[in-house]
């Protein structure tokens, strides 16, 4: 049951003005005061210095694995990134019919669902009314919205499977969630789901200035665009400043859809989407499976897939230099042949080599196919690990660095025993 919120616009504006004021004042009241920053190193690409971190991470925060969830059009996946740098893929769970309907609606509806992108005054007021309703529902321990309930249903199952994989009674208390680029779940939408499930949204800490969507997440999941020294922000930025700019084409292929994103980036944190599409009529399920389209000839279907991939690559003014594939149907050799046909002559030399990497044996081939399904979840787990271990937009004090070094030595000695 959802309790009603008054519709009067002036009451809503006053309510949210008060809430905004409290949110701004609370951190100031609880803070011990800012720590003056030191100038960045001379070889740093950064102009403004980062502040000193207010506290050191605990041993648990440093050693704990990062948990990543990824929402796809028809299913969700989970993975963890361990402290030794290895990944563990946990599970893939198909969404309910309600989940599939919601994702289809979000994929074909407005991409931006926050006030800055709502054109009419009445639309903004309706947003405020819905947001007030969300606050009330959350205060009662209910899902913030009907959409929250649908998403939480799938993520709760991913959470249970992940906790079982962690073992020793460990619970999933913090995580990062990736969503499709065309849908772009807002930070508050993700936080609504996570709050209901008792999970901290690590992308919202210390603020919500950064988002994570499928292309950047998959890029990280394949080990690209990541600095090695992420516990030293200045060193990380120096590494990233030397990464070459790539024009990336990310294709996701599953029974429910074919989607593509062209993005310019040199690290997982610095991308900008140039082209994006999602086609719900070109998922492999329209050709094979229970939802196949009657009378659809394979030649016609694959020609349409080829054309859909070729069109954005052909219209893009620059040359594609990198290609990544994801999705539960992306390993289909017919799809790879269609990609080759679509991009031949349009992309930089060597870009299509990724389509020929099948693996040396059946085990390696299976692992590569799993990577296509779990790449986005692995990338989300990588982000989770880095953000919970920190530091995030601050520089550790010397005592924090020494404590981290001691912990590393203890871990090394324990492994050698």
SERO-55209 format. One line per 10 residues: their letters; for each residue x, y, z of C-alpha. Coordinates in steps of 0.05 Angstrom, whole numbers, always signed. Each point is the difference from the previous one (the first is absolute). Example, Ala and Ser with C-alpha at 12.3 -4.5 7.8 and 13.67 -1.06 7.14 Angstrom:
REM SERO-55209
as = +246/-90/+156 | +27/+69/-13
REM end
This chain:
REM SERO-55209
xxxxxxxxxx = +0/+0/+0 | +26/+69/-19 | -21/+59/+44 | -22/+62/-39 | +41/+64/-1 | -36/+68/-5 | -2/+26/-71 | +6/+74/+18 | +63/+24/-37 | +19/+54/+51
xxxxxxxxxx = -1/-51/+57 | +44/-46/-41 | +50/+56/-17 | +3/+20/+74 | +10/-72/+22 | +58/-12/-48 | +32/+67/+16 | +2/-21/+73 | +27/-70/-17 | +54/+30/-45
xxxxxxxxxx = +21/+48/+55 | +5/-56/+51 | +41/-42/-48 | +49/+58/-10 | +5/+17/+74 | +6/-70/+29 | +70/-15/-27 | +24/+67/+26 | -27/-12/+70 | +32/-70/+3
xxxxxxxxxx = +67/+19/-31 | +62/+16/+40 | +20/+51/-52 | +37/-6/-66 | +73/-22/-3 | +39/+50/-42 | +24/-31/-66 | +72/-2/-22 | +20/+21/-71 | -1/-58/-50
xxxxxxxxxx = +67/-29/-24 | +35/+40/-55 | -11/-56/-50 | -74/-6/+16 | -50/+17/-56 | -46/+28/+54 | -2/+75/+11 | -40/+4/+64 | +26/-41/+59 | -40/-56/+32
xxxxxxxxxx = -18/+6/+74 | +29/-46/+52 | -45/-58/+19 | -35/+10/+67 | +10/-72/+22 | +40/-62/-18 | -34/-61/-29 | -8/-59/+47 | +33/-67/-12 | -68/-28/-18
xxxxxxxxxx = -13/+54/-52 | +68/-13/-31 | -4/-76/-3 | -74/-10/-14 | -18/-21/-71 | -38/+48/-45 | -70/-22/-19 | -28/+18/-68 | -70/-9/-28 | -19/+12/-72
xxxxxxxxxx = -70/+9/-27 | -10/-22/-72 | -64/+3/-41 | -23/-71/+17 | +44/-21/+59 | +47/+21/+54 | +71/-23/+18 | +45/+3/+61 | +75/-4/+9 | +51/+16/+53
xxxxxxxxxx = +70/+29/-5 | +47/-30/+52 | +56/+37/+35 | +53/-40/-39 | -27/+29/-65 | -38/-62/-23 | -73/-2/-18 | -54/-50/+18 | -62/-3/-42 | -59/-17/+44
xxxxxxxxxx = -66/-9/-37 | -45/+20/-56 | -74/+4/+16 | -55/+12/-51 | -49/+56/+14 | -74/-9/+11 | -51/+22/-52 | -10/+63/+41 | +74/+14/-2 | +2/-10/-76
xxxxxxxxxx = -59/+47/-9 | +32/+53/+45 | +67/-2/-36 | -35/+5/-68 | -39/+60/+24 | +62/+34/+27 | +39/-15/-63 | -53/+31/-45 | -19/+58/+46 | +36/+64/+19
xxxxxxxxxx = +73/-12/+14 | +4/+54/+53 | -50/-6/+56 | +25/+55/+47 | -28/+72/+6 | +54/+34/-40 | -23/-37/-62 | -75/+6/+11 | -24/+56/-47 | -66/+23/+31
xxxxxxxxxx = -12/+32/+68 | -58/-48/+11 | +46/-58/-14 | +50/+25/+51 | -55/+7/+52 | -23/-71/-15 | +71/-23/+10 | +2/+35/+68 | -65/-34/+20 | +27/-68/-20
xxxxxxxxxx = +65/+13/+37 | -37/+20/+63 | -40/-65/-6 | +65/-37/-7 | +28/+31/+64 | -63/-19/+38 | +1/-72/-26 | +73/-8/+18 | -12/+27/+70 | -51/-56/+9
xxxxxxxxxx = +48/-53/-24 | -37/-10/-66 | +28/+2/-70 | +6/+72/-21 | -40/-11/-65 | -31/-58/-37 | +62/+0/-45 | +44/-6/+61 | -38/-63/+21 | +10/-32/-68
xxxxxxxxxx = +75/+15/-3 | +9/-20/+73 | -32/-68/-14 | +56/-19/-48 | +57/+34/+38 | -21/-34/+65 | +9/-68/-34 | +69/+22/-25 | +16/+23/+71 | -19/-67/+30
xxxxxxxxxx = +43/-39/-49 | +58/+47/+11 | -4/-7/+76 | +1/-75/-8 | +62/+4/-44 | +35/+45/+50 | -11/-51/+55 | +16/+4/+75 | -65/+36/+13 | +23/+62/-40
xxxxxxxxxx = -57/+44/-24 | -3/+47/-59 | -2/+68/+34 | +29/+44/-56 | +4/-7/-75 | +0/+35/-67 | -55/-9/-53 | +8/+8/-75 | -59/+14/-46 | -6/+4/-77
xxxxxxxxxx = +24/+65/-31 | -66/+13/-34 | -37/-6/+67 | +49/+35/+46 | -30/-13/+68 | +9/+64/+40 | +39/-2/+65 | -63/+11/+41 | -35/-58/-36 | +58/-47/+17
xxxxxxxxxx = +4/+26/+71 | -75/-12/+9 | +10/-73/-18 | +62/-9/+42 | -30/+36/+60 | -59/-48/-2 | +48/-60/-2 | +47/+27/+54 | +58/+12/-48 | +44/+62/-4
xxxxxxxxxx = +6/+29/-69 | +75/+10/-7 | -8/+44/-62 | -38/+50/+44 | +57/+7/+50 | +27/+51/+15 | -49/+32/-49 | -39/-16/-63 | +45/+35/-50 | +18/-65/-35
xxxxxxxxxx = -45/-50/-34 | +15/-69/-29 | -33/-28/-62 | +10/-63/-40 | +52/+22/-50 | +49/+29/+51 | -14/-59/+46 | +14/-51/-54 | +63/+37/-20 | +25/-7/+71
xxxxxxxxxx = -24/-72/+3 | +46/-16/-59 | +57/+33/+38 | +5/+62/-43 | +5/+73/+20 | +21/-15/+71 | +59/+30/+36 | +41/-48/+43 | +16/+46/+59 | -72/+18/+18
xxxxxxxxxx = +16/+11/+74 | +42/+60/-21 | -46/+49/-37 | +56/+42/-29 | +38/-61/-25 | -65/-28/-29 | -14/+65/-37 | +71/+1/-28 | -10/-71/-27 | -67/+19/-30
xxxxxxxxxx = +28/+62/-33 | +45/-45/-42 | -56/-46/-23 | -15/+9/-74 | -69/+26/-19 | -42/-57/-28 | -63/+4/-41 | -36/-61/+27 | -59/-38/-30 | -35/-42/+53
xxxxxxxxxx = -51/-50/-27 | -46/-39/+46 | -39/-58/-29 | -50/-42/+38 | -67/-34/-13 | -36/+64/+19 | +38/+53/-38 | +58/+25/-42 | +32/+64/+26 | +60/+41/-19
xxxxxxxxxx = +38/+58/+30 | +56/+41/-31 | +41/+34/+54 | +64/+41/+1 | +43/-16/+61 | +70/-9/+25 | -18/-27/+69 | -62/-31/+31 | -14/+67/+35 | +6/+46/-59
xxxxxxxxxx = -48/-23/-54 | -52/+37/-41 | -54/-35/-40 | -4/+23/-73 | -50/-49/-28 | -47/-50/+33 | -57/-46/-22 | -41/-57/+27 | -43/-43/-45 | -50/-45/+35
xxxxxxxxxx = -20/-34/-65 | +70/-26/-17 | +15/-43/+61 | +18/-72/-18 | -66/-23/+30 | -36/+29/-60 | +34/-52/-43 | +10/-58/+49 | -39/-20/+62 | -71/+5/+26
xxxxxxxxxx = -10/+74/-20 | +23/-9/-72 | -35/+43/-52 | -44/-43/-45 | +25/-4/-72 | +66/+36/+14 | +53/-27/-47 | +71/-6/+28 | +30/+37/-59 | -48/+58/+10
xxxxxxxxxx = +13/+2/+75 | +77/-1/-5 | -2/+53/-56 | -40/+45/+47 | +50/-12/+57 | +58/+16/-47 | -33/+64/-24 | -17/+22/+71 | +72/-6/+21 | +28/+31/-63
xxxxxxxxxx = -44/+63/+2 | +29/+35/+62 | +71/-20/-17 | -9/+27/-70 | -30/+66/+22 | +51/+11/+55 | +51/+52/-23 | +60/-33/+32 | +28/-71/-8 | -16/-53/+51
xxxxxxxxxx = +64/-25/+33 | -26/-50/+51 | -56/-51/+1 | -29/-38/+59 | -58/-50/+1 | -44/-18/+58 | -65/-38/+10 | -24/-71/+7 | -6/-8/-76 | +64/+37/-20
xxxxxxxxxx = +40/-64/-9 | -46/-24/-56 | +45/-9/-62 | -56/+27/-44 | +1/+64/+40 | +75/+7/-5 | -5/-11/-75 | -52/+55/-4 | +45/+47/+40 | +58/-13/-47
xxxxxxxxxx = -44/+12/-60 | -28/+64/+30 | +66/+31/+20 | +47/-23/-55 | +36/+61/-28 | -31/+47/+52 | +45/-12/+60 | +74/+7/+15 | +46/-57/-19 | +2/-55/+52
xxxxxxxxxx = -66/+20/+33 | -36/-62/-24 | +52/-48/+28 | -41/-7/+63 | -51/-39/-41 | +51/-55/-14 | +21/-12/+72 | -34/-66/+13 | +46/-30/+53 | +53/-54/-6
xxxxxxxxxx = -43/-56/+30 | -71/-12/+22 | +13/+26/+71 | +30/+65/-25 | -56/+8/-51 | -52/-10/+55 | +35/+53/+43 | +0/+49/-58 | -74/-11/-11 | -12/+11/+75
xxxxxxxxxx = +38/+66/-6 | -51/+23/-52 | -57/-13/+50 | +34/+25/+63 | +45/+57/-25 | -46/+55/+25 | -8/-32/+68 | +75/-10/+6 | +11/+73/-18 | -51/+21/+53
xxxxxxxxxx = +37/-44/+50 | +65/+34/-19 | -31/+69/+13 | -28/-26/+66 | +68/-25/+23 | +35/+65/-17 | -52/+45/+31 | -7/-39/+66 | +75/-7/+8 | +10/+73/-20
xxxxxxxxxx = +20/+53/+1 | -54/+35/-42 | +16/+72/-19 | +47/+10/+58 | +73/-16/+18 | +17/-46/+57 | +41/+27/+58 | +68/-32/+13 | -26/-41/+59 | -53/-31/-45
xxxxxxxxxx = +53/-19/-52 | +43/-32/+55 | -59/-39/+27 | -16/-24/-70 | +72/-22/-10 | +1/-38/+67 | -65/-35/-19 | +31/-20/-67 | +61/-29/+34 | -43/-39/+49
xxxxxxx = -40/-29/-58 | +64/-20/-36 | +29/-34/+62 | -66/-36/+12 | +0/-29/-71 | +72/-23/+8 | -14/-40/+63
REM end
